[in-house]
Amino acid sequence: MTTLNQDIFKNSLNTQFSIQHADDKTQLTLIECSNLTSENVPDYERFSLIFESSDALLSQATYTLEHPAMGNQDLFLVPIHGDEKCFQYEAVINRKIDAA
């Protein structure tokens, strides 16, 4: 499993991720990767990922996202926006930075 860091996700902006759930597969596009790191806690990397899909609404849950370059990653997705055109989901990553 690849370490979840912001640079890896930034390099995957506007690419497709797949989620296999129940008997269906949903396609998501990573549309945003935002830095949330605080100077007060320099040992941690924090960032937000926004995914978009025109498929059916997914409930808030942990999903295994498949990506051709990144492999499989388990992320907790929260629906944050939805209308007749698309749904958006957010995942927030908060991880201790490995010592060099």
Secondary structure in CASP SS format (residue, H / E / C, confidence):
PFRMAT SS
TARGET T0000
AUTHOR 0000-0000-0000
METHOD secondary structure of the structure
MODEL  1
M C 1.00
T C 1.00
T C 1.00
L C 1.00
N C 1.00
Q H 1.00
D H 1.00
I H 1.00
F H 1.00
K H 1.00
N C 1.00
S C 1.00
L C 1.00
N C 1.00
T C 1.00
Q E 1.00
F E 1.00
S E 1.00
I E 1.00
Q E 1.00
H E 1.00
A C 1.00
D C 1.00
D E 1.00
K E 1.00
T E 1.00
Q E 1.00
L E 1.00
T E 1.00
L E 1.00
I E 1.00
E E 1.00
C E 1.00
S E 1.00
N E 1.00
L C 1.00
T C 1.00
S C 1.00
E C 1.00
N C 1.00
V C 1.00
P C 1.00
D C 1.00
Y E 1.00
E E 1.00
R E 1.00
F E 1.00
S E 1.00
L E 1.00
I E 1.00
F E 1.00
E E 1.00
S E 1.00
S C 1.00
D C 1.00
A C 1.00
L C 1.00
L C 1.00
S C 1.00
Q C 1.00
A E 1.00
T E 1.00
Y E 1.00
T E 1.00
L E 1.00
E E 1.00
H E 1.00
P C 1.00
A C 1.00
M C 1.00
G E 1.00
N E 1.00
Q E 1.00
D E 1.00
L E 1.00
F E 1.00
L E 1.00
V E 1.00
P E 1.00
I E 1.00
H E 1.00
G E 1.00
D C 1.00
E C 1.00
K C 1.00
C C 1.00
F E 1.00
Q E 1.00
Y E 1.00
E E 1.00
A E 1.00
V E 1.00
I E 1.00
N E 1.00
R E 1.00
K E 1.00
I C 1.00
D C 1.00
A C 1.00
A C 1.00
END
